[in-house]
Amino acid sequence: MAIYEWTSQVRRGILEYCILLLISKQPRYGYELVTLLDKWEPLAITEGTLYPLLRRLLKENYIESYWQESESGPPRKYYSLTVAGQLFLETISVEWKNLAQAVDDIQTYREEERT
């Protein structure tokens, strides 16, 4: 498997988690999410990647959307977490911490530490 394929598979779930985290802090519109994720180069995405993910999260009832007038242009579609989305995010957060800790443990594991 090429590194691009591996990275793509790993990013898919992590992007969903990061998008939910950003939306949990305050309602966001699509282009705002793209711009925010650009701050972390490995998480940078295009609108073509973002909007299908947002549609799936809407369909799964993890987020909801509403239109709001913009001071600098046309109305924007904002996304916010639903109660189900908040619960899902809390579950993902626990799983992420467990996975990250396990990977960290493996990275520092020494064979002689086995008991």
C-alpha positions in Angstrom: 0.0 0.0 0.0 1.3 3.4 -0.9 1.7 6.0 1.8 -0.9 8.2 0.1 -3.5 5.4 0.5 -2.6 4.7 4.1 -2.7 8.5 4.9 -6.1 8.8 3.2 -7.6 6.0 5.2 -6.3 7.3 8.5 -7.4 10.9 7.7 -11.0 9.9 6.9 -12.0 9.2 10.5 -9.7 11.8 12.0 -11.3 14.5 9.8 -14.8 13.6 11.0 -13.6 13.8 14.6 -11.9 17.2 14.0 -14.9 18.6 12.2 -17.2 17.6 15.1 -14.8 19.1 17.6 -14.7 22.4 15.7 -18.5 22.5 15.4 -18.9 21.7 19.1 -17.1 24.9 20.0 -19.5 27.0 18.0 -21.7 26.8 14.9 -19.6 26.9 11.8 -20.3 27.3 8.1 -18.6 25.1 5.4 -15.9 27.5 4.1 -15.0 28.5 7.7 -14.3 24.8 8.4 -12.1 24.5 5.3 -10.2 27.6 6.4 -9.8 26.4 10.0 -8.5 23.0 8.9 -6.0 24.7 6.6 -4.2 25.8 9.8 -3.1 22.2 10.3 -1.6 21.1 7.0 -2.2 17.4 7.5 -5.9 18.1 8.0 -6.3 20.5 5.1 -9.3 19.6 2.9 -11.2 20.9 0.0 -14.9 21.8 -0.1 -15.4 18.8 -2.3 -14.3 16.6 0.6 -16.0 18.6 3.3 -19.6 18.8 2.0 -20.2 15.1 1.5 -18.9 14.5 5.0 -21.3 17.2 6.4 -24.2 15.7 4.4 -23.5 12.3 5.9 -23.3 13.8 9.5 -26.6 15.6 8.8 -28.2 12.3 7.6 -26.9 10.5 10.7 -28.4 13.3 12.9 -25.1 14.2 14.5 -25.3 17.8 13.2 -28.1 20.1 12.1 -28.0 23.1 9.8 -29.6 26.5 9.5 -29.3 29.5 7.3 -28.1 32.9 8.7 -27.7 36.2 6.9 -24.1 37.3 6.4 -22.8 40.9 6.8 -20.4 40.4 3.9 -22.3 38.5 1.2 -25.1 35.9 0.7 -26.6 33.9 3.6 -24.5 31.1 5.1 -25.4 27.6 6.1 -24.2 27.0 9.6 -23.8 23.6 11.2 -24.2 22.8 14.9 -24.1 19.6 17.0 -27.3 17.8 17.9 -27.7 16.0 21.2 -26.9 12.8 19.4 -23.8 14.5 17.9 -22.6 15.6 21.3 -22.9 12.1 22.7 -21.2 10.7 19.6 -18.4 13.2 20.0 -17.9 12.3 23.6 -17.7 8.6 22.6 -15.2 9.4 19.8 -13.1 11.5 22.2 -12.7 8.6 24.7 -11.9 6.2 21.8 -9.3 8.6 20.4 -7.6 9.0 23.7 -7.4 5.3 24.2 -6.1 4.7 20.6 -3.6 7.6 20.9 -2.3 6.2 24.3 -2.0 2.7 22.9 0.0 3.9 19.9 2.2 6.1 22.1 2.8 3.1 24.4 3.8 0.9 21.4 6.1 3.6 20.1 8.0 3.6 23.5 7.6 -0.1 24.2 10.8 -2.0 24.8 10.9 -5.8 24.6 12.5 -6.1 28.0 9.5 -4.4 29.6 7.3 -7.4 28.9 6.1 -9.2 32.0 
